[in-house]
Amino acid sequence: MTTTANAITALVTGATAGLGAEFARQLAQDGHHLVLVARDAGRLQAAADVLERDYSITAEVLPADLTDDAGVAAVVGRLTDPARPVEVLVNNAGIGLLHSFENNSLEDERRHLRLHVQTPMELCHAALQGMLERHSGRIINVASVAAFANRGSYSAAKAWQVTFSRWANLAYGPSGVHVTALCPGFTHTEFHDRMGMDKSVAPRWMWLRADWVVRDGLADNARGKGVSIPTKRYKLVAAIARVLPARFTSGPPRRPKQYPSAVP
């Protein structure tokens, strides 16, 4: 399959699971060609094969660890290739830390900060070079409604994404580049399973479907909104969180999954 000269290409990080996989699917459904970024080359290729088959687009795979300088450099190189412009960047890759800040290792906290703050900043900077020259482009930074709460270093990192995206959208919107922080609440993906969190700590009404979240994020970005909070219920949660005293916005406690004991 060959990319045409008029094709719009989107690059999605964390593209093999959860919101990243759903972004890739919806963008492919809309006719975008894709660059899929994640660590697992096998899963990337399997995802690319399905997307190419189902949507008749081209899906390029770019295995990279975005907590590593070399991995980030590879993605920056792809974003700044003038012969293959990327019109849409989705900074979705992320991890969660189950324990409190003082109980996490410093190395885990460094990786967490790198993935949620430094790497998106570097990729945004790279993507903007070509987008501003072309006077068109779209960037979505997947943040979280936790950005409006007080949940340790995760909230702090996501708050950076919200503040940066809101500013960047104001700064670059007049030049044709829309930047949006997508702030979902609890969403049914692999994210919480991978961090080992017991999902029963949040009531059923708080859980969203990934396709709703992505659809809202893409629509709000197309409309030029700097911040997207999917669903009325989470818009209300974010509004209340802004005015409540800090001690009331820590959210439900994170608990490890409980596994049945082995029978002797």
N, C-alpha and C positions, 0 to 999 in steps of 0.2 A: 504494500500500500504506500502511495507517495503523497506527501503533504503538498497541497496546492499553494500557489503564491498568496492567495487570499485567505488561507486558513487562519483561524484564531487558535493560538496555542495557550493552554493553561498548565501551570506547574503546581502540583499539589504535594505537600510534604505529609508524611505519615499516611500514605495513600493506600495502605493494604488493609486497613481495619477501621471500624467506627465511622466517625464523621469524615475522615479523609477518604475512605472508600466511597461514602455516599456523595461527597463532593465530586469525586472522579466520575461516578455514575451519572449524576445529573448534568455535569458539564459535557460529558460524552453524548448524552441524550439530546443536548442542545446543539450538537455538532462541533464541539471544540475538540481539537487534537490535544493530546495530553503528554506531559512529562511527569512520570510517577516516581516519587522519591520515598524511600524507606530503607531500613537496614537489611532486610531479608531479600536477597536477590531472587530466590525461588518463588516466594510469595508475590513479589513484584511482577515477575514474568507471567505467573498464573493469572494475576489480576489483569495485566495488559492483554493477554490472549482473549479473555472473556469480553473485555470492553471493545476490542477491535472486532470480534465476531458479532457482538450484539448491536453495535452502533455504527459500524463502518467508518471508524475513525482510526487515526494512527496513535498508538500509545507507546511512547519511548520509556524505557526503564533506566533509572539512575540510582543504583544502590549507594547509600551514603549514611554514615553515622553523624547526625547533626549535633552531637556533643563533642565532636572531634574536629580539629582545625582542617585536616585534609578533606574530610567529608563536606564541611561547609564550603571549602574552596572549590570543590567539584561542582556544587550547586551554583555558587556565585559565577563560576565560569560559564555554566549553561545559561544563566540569566543574562549575562552580558555579551553573549554571542550575537553580533549584529546580523549575521546571516540567517539566524533562526530566532526571530523575536518572540518573546513571551509576553502576551497581552494580559494574562490573568495570573496572579500569584496567590495561592492559598497557603498561609502559614498555619498548618494544623498540627504538626508533630508536637506531642507533649507527653509528660509522665506525671504521675501523682506519687506523693510520699505519704504513707499510711500513718506514720508516727509524728509526734510533736517535734518541733524544731530542735530542741535540746537532745532528743533521743535519736535523731538521724545522724548519720556520719557526715562529716564536713564534705567529703567527696561527693556523697549523694546530693547534698544541698548545692554544691558547685555545679554538678551536672544539670540539676533542676533549673537553676538560674540561667545557665548557658542556653538550655533548650527553649526556655520560655521568654527570655529577654534578649540576650546577646545575639543568638542565631537569627530570630526574626528581624532584629534591627539590621543585621548585616545583609540579609536577603532582601529586605525592603530597599536598602540603600542601593544594592546592585540592580534590582528591577527598575527602580525609578530612573536610572540613567537613560535607558532606552525609551521608557514610557513618556518621559518629559520631552524627549526629542521628537517623538511621534505625536505628542499631544493627545494621547489616549492610553488608558490602562486601568486595571482594576486590581486592588489588593484587599484580601480579607485576612485579618489576623484573628484566629480563633482564640478568644479570651474565655471569660466565664462570668456568670452573674456573681460569683465569689469575689470579683473585683470590687463590688460595692459593699462587701462584708469584711470581717476580720478573721481570716483563717490562716494565719501564719504566713510563711514565705510564698505559698501558692497564691493567696489573695494579693500579696504585694506584687508578685510577678505579673498577674493578670491585670492589676490596676495600672501597671506601666503600659501594657498593651493598649488598654482603653485610652489612657491619656495621650499616648503617642499617636494612635490612630485618629482620635478626634482632632488633634492638632494637624496631622498630615493631611487629613481630608480638607480642612479649611485652607491649608497652605497650597495644596496641589490641585484641588478641585477646579479652580478657575483655568488650570492648564489641561483639563480633561482627564485627570487621574483621580479616581475615587478610592479612598482608603476607609475600610470599615472594620471595627472591632465587633466580632460576633460573640455575644454573651449568653450562651445557653445555661439553663439550670441542669439538674440531674438528667442525663440522657442515657437511654439503653444502648450502650456500646461495650466494647471490651475494656474500656479505660479503667473502670472500677474493679473489674475482675482481675486485671493485670496487677493492680496495686494490692490485691488481696482484701478489699474492703467488703464488709457485710452490708449489702445494699438495703437490708430491711430497716436500717436506721432512718431512712427517708420514707415517708408515706407514699402510697401509690400515686396520689394526685400530683406529686412533684416530679414524676418521671415523664420525660418527653421521648418522642420517636425521632430517630436521626433524620429521616426524610423531611419532617416538618422543620427541624432546625436549619438544615441546609437550604431548603426552599426559601425560608424567611431571610436567611443571610444573603443569599444571592439576589433576592428581590430588593432588599434594603440597600445593598451595595449599588445595584443598578440605578436606584433612585437617588444615590449620592448621599446616603446617611452615614455619619461618622460612627455611630454606635447602633447595633442591632440587638434587641432583646426579644427573642422569640416568645410568643404567646402572651396574652393579657395577664395571666397569673404571675408570670415572672417579671413583667413590667411593673406590676404592683409590688412584688417582693423587692425589686431593686429600688423603687421609690420609697418604700417604707425603710429599707436598710440605710438610705441616705440620711434619715432624720432620727433614727433610733440611737440611743447611747451605744457605744462600742461593745459593751458587755452583752448586749442582746443580739448581736449579729455574728456570733461565732458559729451558728448553724448546728445541725445534729452532730454528735461526736462520731468520729470514725472508729469502727471496730473491725478487727480482723475477722475473716470468715471463720465460722466454727465448723470443724469437720467431725463426723462421728468417730468415736473411739473404736479402736480395733477390738473385736471380741476375743478374749483369751481362749 
